[in-house]
Amino acid sequence: MAIAESATGIRSTRAPLLTFLILAFPLSWYPWAVALIQHRSSGPNPLGVLLAAIIASAVFGRWRGLRDLLLSLVRVRAPLHVWAVAILTPVATVALGCLLAMEQGAVFQVQPVPWSDLLDRFVFTFLFVALGEEPGWRGYLLPRLQERFHPLLATFVLIPIWAIWHLPLMGTEFTWPLVPAFLASLAGGAIVLSWLYNASKGSVLLPMIMHALLNTVGAGYAFKLAAPEALPHLWWIYAGVWAAAGGVVVLCTKGRLGKSRAEKAAF
């Protein structure tokens, strides 16, 4: 009886997961596909991930599922230390990565901080990249994976999916020598983002803020200051910082990444 119920539960979560993934990639990758046909380069459309999450939520969760997803985008109630991690971690990881690279001889051309440009970039990144990706990866995919797997294992399942989704950016926005370091930093970041989502009791807003701040501070300013020949070294140090951040979260939460044992899990 218990085995039958477990099998039924697995089947009930498999269809929403597969539907989301089947939709998320083509809805995001179509600009890349069109560009390849025209012998151009293009990145993915992050809003395709959001659209896939909305469709899957509406189909399998009806109005309640769609409502829960949309409410998670504006859920602000979270402990102050969780908010602090969401806001300070992007600045801290980028700053530490740059400082360690400078200590090892990397050359940076320090320039005044273009606050107005960075604000514009943050707003664009928040409303396009973060709003597109986070409701799908953290708001829809992660909680359903955690219904089937331990929180850490669920994150390890999510990491390669999220990494593959970035394929259109590999070789273009991230040159091939930088791709391994980018993927390593993505893995560490995914662990921290999982903790943010769980520790905030299901807020997608906090992962969105962290994602947008990270892209703004890193790609929008700090990484532009590094000499081109220093970028590979900087990226590997930066990846190490994120790996360390992910490791600290795993150790401090004993692998549960902010998810309480009392919450529903199927492991």
TAFENNOR-V998673 format. One record per pair of residues at least 12 apart in sequence whose C-alpha atoms are under 7 Angstrom apart, sorted by the first residue. I is the first residue (numbers start at 1). J is the second residue. Records with the same first field share a line. If there is no record, write none. Layout:
# TAFENNOR-V998673
I: J  J
This chain:
# TAFENNOR-V998673
13: 144
16: 56  60
17: 141
19: 56
20: 52  53  56
23: 52
24: 48  49  52
25: 165
27: 48
28: 44  45  46  47  48  49
29: 44  45
31: 43  44  45
32: 44  168
42: 168
43: 168  169
44: 168
46: 128  129  132  133
47: 128  132  133
48: 132
49: 132  133  136
50: 132  133  135  136
53: 135  136  140
54: 66
69: 139
72: 202  203  204  205
73: 203  204  205
74: 205
75: 203  205
78: 200
82: 196  199  200
86: 206  207  209  210
87: 210
90: 210  213  214
91: 217
93: 241  242
94: 218  238
97: 234  237  238  241
98: 234
101: 234  237
106: 230
107: 226  227  230
108: 225  226  227
109: 225  226
110: 225
118: 216  220
121: 216
122: 212  213  216
125: 212
126: 208  209  212
130: 208  211  212
131: 208
134: 204  207  208
135: 204
138: 194  197  204
139: 204
142: 154
146: 265
147: 264  265  266
148: 265  266  267
149: 265  266  267
150: 267
151: 256  257
152: 255  256  257
155: 190  191  194
159: 187  190
163: 183
178: 232  235
181: 235  236  239
182: 239
184: 239
185: 238  239  242  243
188: 242  243  245  246
189: 242  246
191: 246
192: 246  249
193: 207
194: 257
195: 257  258
198: 257  258  259
199: 258  259
